[in-house]
Amino acid sequence: MSYSAPLLIGVSGASGVIHAIRLLEITHKIDDLKTALVISKAAERTLKLETDYKLADLYKLTDTIYPPKDIGAKIASGSYVTRGMIIAPCSIKTMSELAYGLTDSLITRAADVCLKERRPVILGVREMPLHTGHLRSMTQLSEMGAIIAPPLPAFYHGAPSVIDMVDQICMRWLSLVGIDLPEKKVWLSEENSI
């Protein structure tokens, strides 16, 4: 399968940066799929706190890198066609900015462009518990066309490792932008179950 338009990947400062790392590692192996990466300054800090990865390690896994404040980048324009955007992890700050049109970073501007152009926007919102304001923002984003897809693990494929669970979440996000990989685990019910 050929993927002509790039997939945008935004990484905000929420905990769970391993999701972005695995998403980049998975997409890097897909022939003909181009990715464009935007990492917030807060995400750079989270990367250092949660992993042994360096920013340079992530840069090797993508085709294009954009500075987080470069709102003049081509991905900030609707005339530049993309496959959509996955923000993983998505902080409450990033989610709230997008919900209310406060797009002063490239992550939120690129996501806003995808929404207005009716391209998929997947938000791996990483927070709990949620208060009513968070839930209202999520509802507003859903009404705008975004898909709220928190990185919640599935356990129906055996006793998975943490990386297995992270990979399954990444596969689901990719599926939501039209990239279905054969190694994605799916629910298989027993035919004769009650």
N, C-alpha and C positions, 0 to 999 in steps of 0.2 A: 504494500500500500504506500502511496506517495502522499506526503503532507507538505503542501506548498507554503501555507502560511505558518508563521512561528507561533508556538505556544508561549505565552507570557507567564513567568513565575515570579511572584512577589513574596518576599520573606520579611515579615514584620518582627517586632521584638518580643512576642509572646514566647513562653516556654514551649518546648517541643520542636526545636530547630532540626532535630533528627528527621522529621517529616520532610523538610525541604531538602536535606542532604540525600535521602533515599529517593525522593521524587526526581532530583537531578541525576542520580546514578542510574535510575531506571530509564528515564527519557534519553539519556546519553547513548544508550545501547539500541535505541530504535532507529533503524535506517530511515533516512530522508526526513526525520523530524528535527526541525530547528527549534531551539528555545532561546528566549531572551530573559535575562535575569535582572531583577532590581532588589537589592538588599538594603534595608533601612539601617541607620547607625545603631539603633537599639538592637537590631538583629545581629549585627557584628559583635556586640557585647555579649549577647546570649550565646552566640556560637563559641566564644571563648570560655564562657562559664559552664556550658553543658557538654562540650565535646573537645576532642584534641584536634579537630579540623581547623585549618587556616582558611582565610578568605581565598587565597590562591588555589586551594584545593577545589573550592566550589567553582571558581572561574574556569578551571580546566574542564568542567562538566557542562558548559553551556556555550552557545555560539556567539551570543552578544551580551555584553554587560552594560548596564546603564547606571549612572550615579543617581542616588535617591532624590536629589533636588533638581535634576535636569528635566524640568517640565517642558522644555523645548524639544525633547527627544521625539523621534518619529512615532513611537508607541503612544505618545500623548495626543495623536491626531487620528480622527476617525477615518481619514483617507488612507491610512496605513492599515492594511488588512491583516488580522491575526486570527488564530484559532480560538481565542478567548484567553482567560486568565485564571490561574489558581493562586490564591494567596494562602501560603502555608508555612508556618502557622499564621493565623490572622489574629492580631491583638484586638482587644475591645476598642482601643483608640483608633486603629485603622478602620475597623468596622463602623464605628460611629462617624468618623470623618466622611466615609463613603455614603452612609445613610443620609447625611445632611448636606451633601454637596461641598464639603470643605476639602477641596482637592488641591492642597498646596504641596503635596509630595508626588513624586512620579508614580509611586505605587497606587495611590488613590486616584490620581488623574488618569492613569492607564486603565484602571478598573472602571472608572466612570465612563470613559470612552467606550469600553466594551459594552457596558450596560446600554448606553444611548444608541449604539450600533446593533443592539440585540445579539451580541455574542455572549457565550457562556462566561459567567463569573462564578467561581467556586470559592467559598470562604471557609477555610478550615479554622473556625473560631475556637480559640483555646482559652477558655475561662470557665470557672465554676466556683461557687454557685452563681447564678445569674439573677440580677434584680430586674424589676419591671422595666426600667429604662433600657437595659440590654435587650430584653425581649421585644420591646416596642421597636427598637432599631432593627432587630432581625426581621420582624414582621414587615417593616417599611422596605427593607432591602429585598425581601422575598416578593413583595408587591411590585418592586421595580425590575424584577427578573433575575436577581442573584439567587444562587443556590447556597443555602446555609448547610454546610457539611462538616460538622465538628469531627475531629479525629478520634472517633469512638471505635474501639477494637471489636472485632467479631470473634467469637469463640467456636463457631460451628464447623471449623475445619480441623478439629483435633485439639491437641495441647500445644499451641503455637508459642514460639519464642517471642520476645519483644520485637525483634526485627521482622519476624513473620507478620506480626500484627501491624507494624508500621507499613510494611510493604502492601498488605491487603488494603489499608486505608488509601495509600497512594494509588493503587490500581483502581479503586472505586472513584477517586477524584479524576483520574485519567478517563475512565469510562464516561463520566459526566461531560467531558469535552469531546467525546466521540472517538476516543482511543481505547479500544478493547484489546487487551493482551491475553494470549492463551493461558498464561500462568496464573491469571486471576482466579481465586477460589470463589465458587458460587455455592449458594444454598442448594443442597440436594436432599429433598425430603424422601423418606421411605414411602414406596408406593402403597404399602398396606398399613400405613399408620392410622391411628384412630384420631 
